[in-house]
Amino acid sequence: MRIQVHFSIVSFILYFITLVGYGQSAQLPLDFESLSETHPSVLLEVRYATSDNFIGSPVNGYLQPKIYLSKAALKALGNVQDDLGKKGLGLKVFDGYRPQRAVNHFLKWSQSLADTLMKATYYPTISKNKLFALGYIAARSGHSRGSTVDVTIVTLATGKELDMGSPYDFFGPISGVYSNEITSKQQQHRLLLRKAMLRHGFKPLKEEWWHFTLTKEPYPTTYFDVVIE
């Protein structure tokens, strides 16, 4: 019975998205630009364009491993990169603008409870049907507004990521910013990232150490649905 209720709720959400559109737009504004073109020193690892993600296959809407963001978010992110560069550090970005169709893909995936291909890697201690309720995945993602990023810190000389205590997109309490399951050094790394992002106008998400949204985002109520190519 609980599974049937879950299915009906998700089906209703998908129907509502289709019917109302959540303020969707099928055209990106002109001030959306490529991160690799505006800030080539920032490393990219666009997992949603590959099979290395919590679904286990490329996500709808990610035709190329590119990151797009609003001009305002790109400018702020460039300032973070410059700050970290003074310490021999830099950013690696996993995700930026996310088409609404990708979010819809996550919703549909959550209905297939038998599909646990990536459970051991990404959500070993959490039931798949609880990922939305616990806030790890959202039916309305700030990423679709174009000013939210998933990031970590790397050493510029090697490109190696600092140890944050849990991998990117790992769904579990250990990924919370102030988790008590990590070492003091790992906590220092998380706070280094958090402070750098806060300093340049981003606000964090407490459940995920890697997730930040520009405070003064230019499109706070519009969810774009244009493929990344």
ChimeraX attribute file (.defattr): number of C-alpha atoms within 10 A of each C-alpha:
attribute: neighborCount
match mode: 1-to-1
recipient: residues
	/A:1	6
	/A:2	7
	/A:3	11
	/A:4	9
	/A:5	10
	/A:6	15
	/A:7	19
	/A:8	12
	/A:9	13
	/A:10	19
	/A:11	15
	/A:12	12
	/A:13	16
	/A:14	18
	/A:15	12
	/A:16	12
	/A:17	17
	/A:18	12
	/A:19	9
	/A:20	9
	/A:21	16
	/A:22	16
	/A:23	10
	/A:24	19
	/A:25	17
	/A:26	12
	/A:27	10
	/A:28	16
	/A:29	13
	/A:30	8
	/A:31	13
	/A:32	18
	/A:33	18
	/A:34	18
	/A:35	25
	/A:36	14
	/A:37	11
	/A:38	13
	/A:39	14
	/A:40	11
	/A:41	17
	/A:42	20
	/A:43	20
	/A:44	18
	/A:45	15
	/A:46	20
	/A:47	20
	/A:48	25
	/A:49	20
	/A:50	17
	/A:51	13
	/A:52	15
	/A:53	19
	/A:54	21
	/A:55	20
	/A:56	17
	/A:57	15
	/A:58	17
	/A:59	23
	/A:60	19
	/A:61	20
	/A:62	22
	/A:63	14
	/A:64	14
	/A:65	16
	/A:66	20
	/A:67	25
	/A:68	22
	/A:69	25
	/A:70	25
	/A:71	21
	/A:72	18
	/A:73	28
	/A:74	24
	/A:75	16
	/A:76	18
	/A:77	24
	/A:78	20
	/A:79	17
	/A:80	22
	/A:81	21
	/A:82	16
	/A:83	17
	/A:84	20
	/A:85	15
	/A:86	9
	/A:87	10
	/A:88	12
	/A:89	20
	/A:90	25
	/A:91	25
	/A:92	21
	/A:93	18
	/A:94	22
	/A:95	24
	/A:96	29
	/A:97	28
	/A:98	31
	/A:99	26
	/A:100	28
	/A:101	18
	/A:102	20
	/A:103	23
	/A:104	21
	/A:105	15
	/A:106	19
	/A:107	20
	/A:108	14
	/A:109	16
	/A:110	22
	/A:111	19
	/A:112	12
	/A:113	12
	/A:114	9
	/A:115	13
	/A:116	18
	/A:117	12
	/A:118	16
	/A:119	18
	/A:120	10
	/A:121	14
	/A:122	21
	/A:123	17
	/A:124	14
	/A:125	11
	/A:126	14
	/A:127	11
	/A:128	19
	/A:129	18
	/A:130	13
	/A:131	16
	/A:132	15
	/A:133	9
	/A:134	13
	/A:135	12
	/A:136	14
	/A:137	17
	/A:138	15
	/A:139	17
	/A:140	15
	/A:141	17
	/A:142	24
	/A:143	23
	/A:144	27
	/A:145	28
	/A:146	33
	/A:147	29
	/A:148	26
	/A:149	27
	/A:150	20
	/A:151	22
	/A:152	24
	/A:153	25
	/A:154	20
	/A:155	17
	/A:156	18
	/A:157	9
	/A:158	8
	/A:159	15
	/A:160	13
	/A:161	15
	/A:162	16
	/A:163	17
	/A:164	24
	/A:165	20
	/A:166	18
	/A:167	15
	/A:168	19
	/A:169	21
	/A:170	19
	/A:171	26
	/A:172	19
	/A:173	16
	/A:174	19
	/A:175	22
	/A:176	19
	/A:177	22
	/A:178	16
	/A:179	16
	/A:180	11
	/A:181	14
	/A:182	15
	/A:183	12
	/A:184	11
	/A:185	13
	/A:186	16
	/A:187	19
	/A:188	13
	/A:189	16
	/A:190	22
	/A:191	16
	/A:192	13
	/A:193	23
	/A:194	21
	/A:195	14
	/A:196	17
	/A:197	23
	/A:198	16
	/A:199	14
	/A:200	18
	/A:201	19
	/A:202	24
	/A:203	18
	/A:204	21
	/A:205	13
	/A:206	14
	/A:207	19
	/A:208	23
	/A:209	28
	/A:210	26
	/A:211	25
	/A:212	24
	/A:213	23
	/A:214	25
	/A:215	16
	/A:216	13
	/A:217	19
	/A:218	16
	/A:219	15
	/A:220	14
	/A:221	13
	/A:222	16
	/A:223	25
	/A:224	25
	/A:225	22
	/A:226	19
	/A:227	19
	/A:228	17
	/A:229	10
